[in-house]
């Protein structure tokens, strides 16, 4: 018995010692957690219960020059269903009504939705897709349907919201408006105005601190944000929607008529360089056309005869020949180093002046004029070309501008035919936009300005930044040369290759161009024509310059020349702009009306000042007038949309509290 007692005592001591060791270990661990690793665990607990959430900034809008909305951000909603969230009683009670309601909005049968919802519940599907890409009104409607109106925990509705960029005017000028893409890895890229001006458009995201509560829900810790979001600024583009529409449809019609591969058109304001319209259309496999690439900015190619203006300007500036100098066309064929240069008119034009050779786009005349005067010193000719800036990019804000190429005598590939080939637009490469900027300089009294796509950055009605015209070359050539160039460009349309475009009531000036592309392949595969016309209008007092380029027109009827393919687009645009665009001359007749409006506004504002500073009813007022009125009363104004005021967030008649924000919904 004594032995058993002793054995039991040992066991008790052993258990007590083990408990002591465990207690000691726990104490050491607690001490370690509290003092050694305490900061780490406190931070971990904070991360799991308290978290900074991003408050996305509202991205700015892009507007046209006439105030039309070109790009804006709108919310899109996806609705899913947690089939296990509702009780069996609620599910059976509401599933039929829910199915009937969904069928009225989502264009599928009630039977379909009832079947899918029951299947989701049977399969324990907690994330069943009901609908995606819903508008706000559709989302609100569905959110109020039977069962879903019970909320996420009792009704099982799951709502995901995302913001997408929309173009209210559709596909027109889509590549110029552009886009910005954000990838999961944090990488971004884009095109057009959206990408070039993202620094202004995107704003800065805010931060709010939230604490985790039950079932994965988070609530703000305090009323104020850690960092308030800063909304993006609005970008006012130079695009005129009306002119854009004219240019787009004129180009589209010609591409369809000639079954062309692709083409572009640009309309630019002469004095400022502001691009009023730009359309880039490529052909899809089904024969339709849509904006795929910004050809006007990115596609550098041989210009053909539109480059002959460079020849004529250089010759006149160097005074090596004059417009009256006579050249023999030699039956329309002349050879250099065994290579033939031909005129499009079989048999040539006999002996004609340099000016007439330009008007008729004679290759033999222009090549002789260049080669005979510069063959012993080609650098003199090329240096002149370089001085016009044609060997450099325009350095526009847009990403992806094509690189021009002007052969230099120092290049290893320079040969005996380089100079004569340059004279009629081969062996050189420029983009349509670079060609347009050069011709625009002639129309603009010799001042070359950079093409401009954005005129202003705004925050509501406050200008943040104004884009002034950028002069690339203050004087591209002498006034004497300009006068002669303008005369021959006008004659191209009046009695030259562009005579089909002539209208005695509306003088235009420009140059046709027809270039063979991919002619270097021995088997001739891939060979096609690029037809172009570039010029300005009205000829005597230029307001706009324009270029049209059509690639790979159908040559079945032998109509692939610039005058036949590109010229009609130019004429249609020019005449429509000046016959259909509302005239600004009418503004003078409205002076009395404007003065009356200002008088009424001032009287209304004075009356408000005497009524204890009450919030006025601005419904029906133009947005800009309402903004000015409310800001003068000390309110902060936010707007949604453009046009007249449809709704206001603060009711009329309330007392005004300074710096309170009022939101105006514009129609």
C-alpha positions, 0 to 999 in steps of 0.5 A: 500500500505504501509503495502504491502511495509513493507511486501515486505521489510521483505521478502527481508530482510529474503531472504538476511539473508538466502543468508548471512547464506548460504554464511557464511556456504560456507565460513566456509566449504571452510575454513574447507576444506582448513585448517582443512581437506585440507591434507585429500582431497589433498591426496584423489585427488592425489590418484585418479589422481596419482597412483603407479603402479607395474612393475613386475620383470622378473622371473628367468629361471630354467635350467638343468645341460646340459643347457636345459630350464626346466622352463621359464616365457612367456606372454599369451594374452587374446583379448576381444572386446568392441562392442560399441567402433566402429562407426556403419559405421566402424563396418559394413565396417570391420566386414566381413573382421575381421571375415574372418581373425579370422577364419584363426587363431582361427579355427572357421568359419567366419560365427561363428565370424560374428554372435558372433560379431553382437550379441555382438553389439546388446547386448551392450557387451563391454567385448566380449571374442575373444580368450585367451591364445594366444602366442605373435605372435598370439597376434600381428597377431590379433592386426593387423586385420581389425577393431582391427588395429584401436585401442581400442577406434575406433576398440574396441580391449581390450588386457589383458596380463598375464605371465605364467610359462611353462615347455619346456620339458613337463611333465618330472620331473614336480613335481621336477621342481615344481610350485609357486601359488599366491592367491588373498588374498596374500597367496602363496604356492608351491612345488619343485625347484620353491618353494624352490628357489623362493627367488632367482627366483622371483626378486623384483617388481619395481614401477612407478608413473602414472597420470590418463588421459581420459577414464581410461588411465594412463601415467607415470609422469616422465621418470624414475621409482620410483623403478626399478624392479630387475629381478630374478636369474636363477637356474641351477638344477642338472637334466641331461635331457638325463638321466632324459629321460632314467629314465622316460621312463624306469619307465613308461614302467614297470608301464604300463607292470605291470599295477602298481598304482604308482612308482618312480626312482631316479638317483644320482651322487655318490660323490656329491649327485647331483640328475641327474634324478627323475621321479614320476608317478601315474596312472590316472583313464584312465590308463595313468601315470603322475606326481602327487606326489613326491613319492621319497621325500614324501612317507615314507613306509616299505622298506622290504628287502632293509633294510637288508643292515642296519642289515648286516652293524650293525652286522659287525660293532659290530663284533657279527657275520661275513659274514661267520657265518652259520645259519639254515633256518629251512625249510624257517619258523621261529616263534617269539612270535607266529608270523611266519617269512618266506622265499620267497623260499618254504622249505628254503635254508638249512644251509647257511652263513650270506653273502649267506643269504643276497644275497638270501634275506633270512628273516630267516637268517637275523632275526636270526642274528639280534635277537640272537645277540641283543635280550637282548639289542635291544637298541644297535641295534637301536642306531646303526641304529640311528647313520646312520641317518635313524631316521631323515629327510634328510632336503633337500630344498624341502617342504614335505619330508616324516618322517622316523620311526625307532621303539625305545625300549623306545616306548610304542608300542615296543613289542617282535616282534619289533626287529625281524620284523625290521630285514627284513624291517617291522615296520620301515618306510623310503622314497625312497630318504632316502634309496638311500642316505644310499646306496649311502654312501656305494658306496661313501666310507662311506661318506653320502651326502645330495641329491642335486637338485640345483648346482648353482644360476646365474645372466646371466653368473655370479655365485651368489651362488654355491651349494657345496656337504653337508656331513651328515655323514663323515663315516657311517662305517669302511672300513673293513665293507664297503669292505664286504658290497660291495662284497655281494651287487655285489654278489646279482646281480651276483648270488643272487636275482638280478641274472636276471640283471647280465651282465659280461660286466657291473657289478652292485651292489644292493639289491632287496626288496619286501614289503607287504603294508597294511598287518595289516588289518584283512580282507586283504583288501588293501593288495598289494606289493611294489617292489624295487631295490636300488644300484649303478653302475659300481660296482667297481668304482661307479659313480651313485646310483639309486633306483626304487620303484613300488607300487601295481604291477599286481600279476596275474603272481606272478611276484611282486618281486623286481628283476622282477618288479623294477630290470629291470628298474635299469638295463635299466637305468644303461646300457643306461647311459653308452652305449648311453650318449655321452662320455666326453673322446672326449673332449681331441680330441677337445683341438686343435679346442678349442684353435683355437676358442680362438685364433680367438676370441682374434683376433676378439676382438683385431680388434674391439678395433681398430675400434672406439669401434663399436658394432660387429655383433654377430649373429650366435655366441654361447650365452656365447661367445657373452656375454663375447665379448660384456661385455668386450666392456662395454655393458650390456647384456641381453639374451632371450632363450639359444643357438646361437645368432639369433637377437641382439637389437643394430645393428652392426656398431653403436658406443658403449656407455658404460653401454648401454643394448643390448638384444640378442635373442638366438635360 
